[in-house]
Amino acid sequence: MMIVAYDIADPRRLNRVAKVVKDYGIRVQKSIFEVDVDDRRFGEMKALVEEVIEASEDGVKYFPLCEKCAGTVEIIGQGVFVDPDEEYYVL
């Protein structure tokens, strides 16, 4: 389990980074994802992110979260991020 947090200066790069990380994890806040992948998939994701960002302007942080710590996560309010820009269907 990994927490991925980023601050990207350019909106175009921001969207590209979000799309990459979204393929590997679950968005829990606007620029924060929970990613639960093996080392190979993590390396793959990290390489793709590094291709997108501009290191002198952007920042991406990866926080490992052990199983014991993951079990103690406290959520106040909404636990899952709901992206207002996503398409919704009303049935």
N, C-alpha and C positions, 0 to 999 in steps of 0.2 A: 504494500500500500504506500502510495506516495501522494503528497499534496504538491500541486504545481500552481505557483502564483506568478503572475507576470504584470509588467507595466511597460507597455509598448507605445512609443511616441507617435508613430504614424498610423492613422486609421486603417490604411490598406494592409500594413503589416500586422496590425492588431487582429483584423479579421482572418488573415491567413494563419496566424498562430492559433487563434481560437479553433479554427477548422481542424488543424493538425491535432491539437490536444483532445478535441472532442471525439476524434476517432479512437482514442485510447482510454478515455475516462468519462466521468460524469461531472458536469458543471454544477458547482454548489454555490458559487457567487459569480458576479460579473467576470472577474479575471482570476478565479480560483477553481481548480478541478481536483477531484479525487481520482487517482489513477491506480488501478490494481493490475499490474502486468508483470511478466517475468523479466529477467535481466535483458534478454535479447530484444523483446518488444520495447522496453524502456530505452535501450540504446538507439533503437530505430526511431522512436518518437523524438528523442533528444537531438539526434542528427538532423531530422527534418526541421525542428524548431530552429536550430543553429543556422540552417540554410536561409531562413526567413528573416531573422532579426538582424538589426544593425547594432553590434555590440557597444558602440560608442554612445548610442541613444536609448537603447532598450534594456530591460532587465527581466530575467526569468530565474526563478528560484525553485529548487526541488527539495522538498522536506520529506525524508523517510518517516513513515509512521508504522511502528511495530504493532503486532496483533494486540498486545496488552494495552498499548496506548489507544489504538483504534476503538477498543471496547469502552474507553472512558470518555469519548468525545461527547460533549454536551451541546445540545442545540436549543437555542432560544428563538422562538419565532419559526419562520419557514425553514424546513430542513433541506429542501431541494430547491435550487434556483429555477424560477420560471422565467424564461426569456420572453420579454414582451414583443420582441421582433420576430419570433417564430410564427409560423402559420398555424392557425387553429381552425378546427371544424366544429360547428355546433350541430348536434344531432337532435 
